[in-house]
Amino acid sequence: MCRLEVTAKALEQELLRRPAIPVRSPVLVECDSLAYLTITREGAEAERPFRLGAAAYGPRAEELARDLVAHIDAWGSDRLAVPRMTITPVGWASTAGHVIGKPESRITLTY
């Protein structure tokens, strides 16, 4: 996970789908593929005029977009949930959640 910055020139040329936050949109990157957060105006519901989604590019685009949308849906179903980050040494048993493996530790994110 990192942040994506899209220049005004790229947005003017419509080379890609508009990110939710052009100067700092969240993006998932894996090898030669990426997926980033998008926002579109729907206007169907007065209380929810915008919809969050994902745009993705590369060989693994579909999979990364599904992963990002799953995170959006999990957050959307309980917006008051407090994220939790647990860091344990590599040899310890993992708990349920999204695990980021590091050479010396595991970072587990749950919400």
N, CA, C and O of each residue as an XYZ file, in Angstrom:
444
protein
N       0.849     -1.164      0.000
C       0.000      0.000      0.000
C       0.895      1.227      0.000
O       1.878      1.297      0.737
N       0.546      2.178     -0.823
C       1.262      3.449     -0.872
C       0.298      4.517     -1.378
O      -0.910      4.291     -1.432
N       0.816      5.648     -1.738
C      -0.006      6.761     -2.233
C       0.349      7.064     -3.675
O       1.495      6.898     -4.094
N      -0.650      7.510     -4.431
C      -0.489      7.825     -5.833
C      -0.729      9.322     -6.036
O      -1.694      9.881     -5.515
N       0.144      9.953     -6.786
C      -0.055     11.354     -7.141
C      -0.229     11.448     -8.648
O       0.608     10.967     -9.411
N      -1.322     12.069     -9.069
C      -1.633     12.215    -10.483
C      -1.538     13.700    -10.834
O      -2.126     14.540    -10.154
N      -0.805     14.016    -11.883
C      -0.636     15.412    -12.279
C      -1.900     15.953    -12.939
O      -2.712     15.197    -13.472
N      -2.047     17.256    -12.896
C      -3.179     17.918    -13.551
C      -3.167     17.633    -15.053
O      -4.224     17.475    -15.663
N      -1.973     17.566    -15.650
C      -1.857     17.301    -17.088
C      -2.440     15.922    -17.437
O      -3.144     15.782    -18.437
N      -2.149     14.917    -16.620
C      -2.690     13.577    -16.868
C      -4.206     13.568    -16.726
O      -4.900     12.909    -17.500
N      -4.722     14.296    -15.742
C      -6.171     14.360    -15.562
C      -6.846     15.056    -16.737
O      -7.927     14.645    -17.160
N      -6.222     16.110    -17.272
C      -6.774     16.835    -18.422
C      -6.841     15.932    -19.655
O      -7.779     16.031    -20.446
N      -5.861     15.063    -19.821
C      -5.797     14.193    -20.992
C      -6.678     12.958    -20.846
O      -6.822     12.178    -21.788
N      -7.261     12.782    -19.674
C      -8.122     11.626    -19.404
C      -7.426     10.305    -19.722
O      -8.020      9.400    -20.306
N      -6.150     10.212    -19.324
C      -5.389      8.990    -19.552
C      -5.780      7.878    -18.585
O      -5.491      6.707    -18.831
N      -6.434      8.243    -17.489
C      -6.797      7.275    -16.478
C      -8.052      7.729    -15.763
O      -8.468      8.881    -15.890
N      -8.659      6.815    -15.004
C      -9.830      7.184    -14.211
C      -9.384      8.081    -13.079
O      -8.336      7.853    -12.474
N     -10.166      9.091    -12.792
C      -9.830     10.085    -11.774
C      -9.749      9.434    -10.393
O     -10.707      8.808     -9.939
N      -8.601      9.586     -9.729
C      -8.477      9.057     -8.364
C      -9.314      9.878     -7.387
O      -9.650     11.031     -7.658
N      -9.643      9.277     -6.263
C     -10.440      9.964     -5.243
C      -9.748     11.233     -4.762
O     -10.392     12.265     -4.577
N      -8.452     11.153     -4.564
C      -7.660     12.294     -4.097
C      -6.454     12.382     -5.037
O      -5.459     11.693     -4.814
N      -6.521     13.213     -6.080
C      -5.452     13.214     -7.083
C      -4.031     13.392     -6.548
O      -3.084     12.891     -7.154
N      -3.862     14.093     -5.428
C      -2.499     14.299     -4.931
C      -2.063     13.256     -3.904
O      -0.892     13.240     -3.527
N      -2.955     12.391     -3.439
C      -2.571     11.403     -2.424
C      -3.556     10.248     -2.322
O      -3.966      9.909     -1.211
N      -3.948      9.639     -3.408
C      -4.914      8.535     -3.351
C      -4.241      7.242     -2.918
O      -3.123      6.957     -3.348
N      -4.905      6.449     -2.065
C      -4.357      5.153     -1.684
C      -4.272      4.232     -2.900
O      -5.156      4.235     -3.757
N      -3.206      3.450     -2.962
C      -3.008      2.527     -4.091
C      -2.391      1.225     -3.587
O      -1.504      1.234     -2.733
N      -2.872      0.107     -4.127
C      -2.257     -1.197     -3.883
C      -1.358     -1.494     -5.069
O      -1.771     -1.339     -6.219
N      -0.135     -1.921     -4.798
C       0.820     -2.227     -5.870
C       1.367     -3.625     -5.642
O       1.764     -3.985     -4.534
N       1.378     -4.404     -6.715
C       1.991     -5.722     -6.648
C       2.653     -5.990     -7.992
O       1.986     -6.094     -9.022
N       3.969     -6.099     -7.962
C       4.779     -6.308     -9.172
C       4.443     -5.253    -10.224
O       4.710     -4.070    -10.012
N       3.868     -5.657    -11.348
C       3.609     -4.723    -12.440
C       2.128     -4.345    -12.551
O       1.648     -4.011    -13.634
N       1.406     -4.397    -11.424
C      -0.013     -4.053    -11.410
C      -0.309     -3.109    -10.252
O       0.402     -3.091     -9.248
N      -1.373     -2.324    -10.412
C      -1.786     -1.435     -9.334
C      -3.289     -1.203     -9.371
O      -3.924     -1.336    -10.418
N      -3.852     -0.854     -8.217
C      -5.262     -0.482     -8.087
C      -5.314      0.703     -7.131
O      -4.635      0.711     -6.104
N      -6.120      1.700     -7.469
C      -6.210      2.885     -6.609
C      -7.661      3.271     -6.372
O      -8.556      2.888     -7.127
N      -7.874      4.034     -5.313
C      -9.191      4.469     -4.880
C      -9.750      5.519     -5.833
O      -9.063      6.474     -6.196
N     -11.017      5.330     -6.236
C     -11.704      6.312     -7.074
C     -12.980      6.755     -6.378
O     -13.468      6.096     -5.460
N     -13.505      7.870     -6.827
C     -14.788      8.360     -6.326
C     -15.575      8.881     -7.519
O     -15.049      9.624     -8.348
N     -16.832      8.488     -7.597
C     -17.689      8.961     -8.683
C     -18.954      9.562     -8.094
O     -19.435      9.135     -7.045
N     -19.479     10.556     -8.788
C     -20.728     11.188     -8.355
C     -21.875     10.400     -8.960
O     -21.952     10.226    -10.176
N     -22.774      9.922     -8.091
C     -23.932      9.192     -8.567
C     -25.193     10.028     -8.454
O     -25.994     10.082     -9.387
N     -25.372     10.682     -7.308
C     -26.520     11.549     -7.116
C     -27.843     10.835     -6.937
O     -28.879     11.492     -6.837
N     -27.845      9.505     -6.892
C     -29.102      8.769     -6.738
C     -29.694      8.944     -5.344
O     -30.914      9.020     -5.196
N     -28.857      9.009     -4.334
C     -29.316      9.177     -2.956
C     -28.766     10.490     -2.410
O     -27.567     10.753     -2.500
N     -29.635     11.302     -1.850
C     -29.204     12.595     -1.306
C     -28.172     12.423     -0.191
O     -27.255     13.233     -0.059
N     -28.325     11.370      0.608
C     -27.407     11.133      1.729
C     -26.070     10.564      1.281
O     -25.072     10.686      1.991
N     -26.043      9.940      0.101
C     -24.814      9.319     -0.407
C     -24.650      9.642     -1.887
O     -24.854      8.773     -2.736
N     -24.284     10.887     -2.207
C     -24.181     11.268     -3.621
C     -22.929     10.736     -4.331
O     -22.832     10.823     -5.555
N     -21.977     10.189     -3.578
C     -20.734      9.691     -4.170
C     -20.569      8.204     -3.902
O     -21.096      7.675     -2.923
N     -19.836      7.541     -4.775
C     -19.543      6.117     -4.602
C     -18.039      5.914     -4.706
O     -17.394      6.382     -5.644
N     -17.492      5.202     -3.714
C     -16.082      4.837     -3.748
C     -15.917      3.580     -4.585
O     -16.804      2.727     -4.619
N     -14.793      3.470     -5.251
C     -14.518      2.302     -6.073
C     -13.035      2.162     -6.312
O     -12.219      2.715     -5.575
N     -12.690      1.419     -7.345
C     -11.279      1.178     -7.657
C     -11.073      1.183     -9.167
O     -11.926      0.731     -9.931
N      -9.940      1.696     -9.571
C      -9.459      1.584    -10.947
C      -8.168      0.788    -10.861
O      -7.403      0.938     -9.908
N      -7.925     -0.058    -11.854
C      -6.744     -0.910    -11.781
C      -6.147     -1.119    -13.164
O      -6.845     -1.087    -14.178
N      -4.837     -1.333    -13.176
C      -4.082     -1.520    -14.414
C      -3.040     -2.614    -14.203
O      -2.507     -2.771    -13.104
N      -2.754     -3.368    -15.263
C      -1.717     -4.397    -15.208
C      -2.303     -5.795    -15.219
O      -3.520     -5.963    -15.146
N      -1.436     -6.803    -15.311
C      -1.879     -8.195    -15.392
C      -2.724     -8.655    -14.198
O      -3.602     -9.502    -14.362
N      -2.476     -8.116    -13.013
C      -3.217     -8.524    -11.813
C      -4.240     -7.467    -11.406
O      -4.670     -7.428    -10.253
N      -4.628     -6.610    -12.353
C      -5.531     -5.485    -12.077
C      -6.841     -5.932    -11.441
O      -7.274     -5.357    -10.442
N      -7.464     -6.936    -12.003
C      -8.772     -7.379    -11.511
C      -8.696     -7.838    -10.055
O      -9.546     -7.482     -9.239
N      -7.683     -8.623     -9.741
C      -7.513     -9.128     -8.374
C      -7.251     -7.985     -7.390
O      -7.851     -7.938     -6.317
N      -6.360     -7.069     -7.755
C      -6.061     -5.944     -6.865
C      -7.278     -5.039     -6.681
O      -7.508     -4.541     -5.579
N      -8.055     -4.820     -7.732
C      -9.269     -4.004     -7.617
C     -10.265     -4.667     -6.669
O     -10.884     -3.993     -5.845
N     -10.422     -5.991     -6.784
C     -11.314     -6.711     -5.862
C     -10.845     -6.561     -4.418
O     -11.661     -6.355     -3.519
N      -9.532     -6.665     -4.189
C      -8.998     -6.512     -2.835
C      -9.297     -5.123     -2.280
O      -9.718     -4.983     -1.132
N      -9.078     -4.104     -3.097
C      -9.318     -2.734     -2.642
C     -10.797     -2.510     -2.360
O     -11.140     -1.885     -1.357
N     -11.679     -3.004     -3.221
C     -13.119     -2.857     -3.006
C     -13.558     -3.615     -1.757
O     -14.453     -3.158     -1.046
N     -12.950     -4.755     -1.480
C     -13.274     -5.496     -0.248
C     -12.932     -4.664      0.980
O     -13.685     -4.669      1.954
N     -11.811     -3.949      0.951
C     -11.441     -3.074      2.069
C     -12.429     -1.913      2.180
O     -12.823     -1.537      3.284
N     -12.827     -1.349      1.053
C     -13.807     -0.250      1.059
C     -15.122     -0.739      1.659
O     -15.710     -0.054      2.496
N     -15.587     -1.912      1.243
C     -16.843     -2.459      1.760
C     -16.759     -2.755      3.251
O     -17.707     -2.489      3.991
N     -15.635     -3.301      3.696
C     -15.472     -3.595      5.128
C     -15.523     -2.307      5.942
O     -16.161     -2.257      6.994
N     -14.860     -1.283      5.460
C     -14.876      0.001      6.161
C     -16.271      0.619      6.103
O     -16.740      1.186      7.089
N     -16.935      0.512      4.947
C     -18.258      1.106      4.778
C     -19.320      0.459      5.640
O     -20.280      1.123      6.031
N     -19.172     -0.828      5.948
C     -20.185     -1.505      6.757
C     -20.076     -1.153      8.234
O     -21.049     -1.317      8.971
N     -18.936     -0.678      8.682
C     -18.770     -0.272     10.084
C     -17.788      0.882     10.147
O     -16.616      0.700     10.478
N     -18.273      2.063      9.828
C     -17.394      3.232      9.739
C     -16.856      3.689     11.085
O     -15.934      4.504     11.138
N     -17.416      3.179     12.165
C     -16.913      3.550     13.486
C     -15.879      2.551     14.004
O     -15.336      2.728     15.095
N     -15.607      1.510     13.229
C     -14.620      0.516     13.649
C     -13.244      1.174     13.793
O     -12.870      2.051     13.014
N     -12.524      0.737     14.783
C     -11.186      1.265     15.023
C     -10.166      0.266     14.488
O     -10.128     -0.878     14.941
N      -9.338      0.683     13.530
C      -8.319     -0.236     13.019
C      -7.333     -0.618     14.120
O      -7.047      0.169     15.023
N      -6.825     -1.835     14.023
C      -5.853     -2.312     15.008
C      -4.668     -2.895     14.254
O      -4.834     -3.649     13.296
N      -3.473     -2.535     14.701
C      -2.250     -3.051     14.101
C      -1.477     -3.807     15.179
O      -1.176     -3.268     16.244
N      -1.165     -5.062     14.880
C      -0.402     -5.900     15.798
C       0.888     -6.315     15.107
O       0.864     -6.777     13.966
N       2.008     -6.153     15.793
C       3.306     -6.535     15.239
C       3.871     -7.656     16.095
O       4.021     -7.515     17.308
N       4.183     -8.771     15.448
C       4.733     -9.918     16.164
C       5.985    -10.417     15.450
O       6.147    -10.185     14.252
N       6.873    -11.102     16.174
C       8.044    -11.703     15.521
C       7.594    -12.752     14.504
O       6.491    -13.286     14.616
N       8.418    -13.044     13.536
C       8.085    -13.975     12.462
C       7.651    -15.337     12.983
O       6.722    -15.915     12.418
N       8.251    -15.872     14.003
C       7.942    -17.213     14.499
C       6.615    -17.341     15.223
O       6.159    -18.462     15.445
N       5.987    -16.263     15.593
C       4.740    -16.316     16.344
C       3.568    -16.629     15.424
O       3.602    -16.332     14.229
N       2.532    -17.230     15.996
C       1.329    -17.559     15.220
C       0.605    -16.267     14.821
O       0.536    -15.318     15.603
N       0.076    -16.244     13.615
C      -0.654    -15.075     13.128
C      -2.094    -15.104     13.601
O      -2.684    -16.171     13.768
N      -2.650    -13.931     13.813
C      -4.074    -13.811     14.104
C      -4.792    -13.492     12.800
O      -4.153    -13.187     11.793
N      -6.102    -13.560     12.818
C      -6.889    -13.259     11.613
C      -6.738    -11.790     11.253
O      -6.635    -10.939     12.137
N      -6.726    -11.496      9.990
C      -6.600    -10.128      9.504
C      -5.707    -10.077      8.290
O      -5.279    -11.109      7.775
N      -5.431     -8.891      7.842
C      -4.540     -8.693      6.696
C      -3.107     -8.694      7.211
O      -2.754     -7.876      8.061
N      -2.293     -9.588      6.714
C      -0.925     -9.749      7.216
C       0.075     -9.209      6.199
O       0.007     -9.522      5.010
N       0.993     -8.400      6.686
C       2.095     -7.888      5.885
C       3.353     -8.550      6.433
O       3.756     -8.294      7.567
N       3.965     -9.395      5.625
C       5.150    -10.123      6.072
C       6.413     -9.302      5.870
O       6.646     -8.762      4.789
N       7.207     -9.212      6.894
C       8.513     -8.547      6.854
C       9.556     -9.591      7.230
O       9.210    -10.608      7.832
N      10.819     -9.368      6.894
C      11.838    -10.368      7.237
C      11.910    -10.682      8.739
O      12.142    -11.832      9.112
N      11.718     -9.692      9.590
C      11.864     -9.900     11.026
C      10.552     -9.885     11.801
O      10.547    -10.179     12.997
N       9.427     -9.545     11.142
C       8.164     -9.446     11.859
C       6.969     -9.614     10.917
O       7.106     -9.644      9.694
N       5.788     -9.720     11.541
C       4.522     -9.729     10.798
C       3.663     -8.595     11.338
O       3.516     -8.428     12.548
N       3.107     -7.831     10.433
C       2.193     -6.758     10.810
C       0.798     -7.234     10.427
O       0.537     -7.520      9.258
N      -0.099     -7.320     11.406
C      -1.460     -7.768     11.149
C      -2.407     -6.590     11.361
O      -2.400     -5.951     12.414
N      -3.223     -6.314     10.339
C      -4.203     -5.228     10.410
C      -5.600     -5.814     10.479
O      -5.967     -6.669      9.672
N      -6.373     -5.352     11.440
C      -7.776     -5.769     11.558
C      -8.625     -4.539     11.814
O      -8.155     -3.554     12.384
N      -9.859     -4.601     11.395
C     -10.820     -3.537     11.669
C     -12.222     -4.075     11.509
O     -13.191     -3.339     11.695
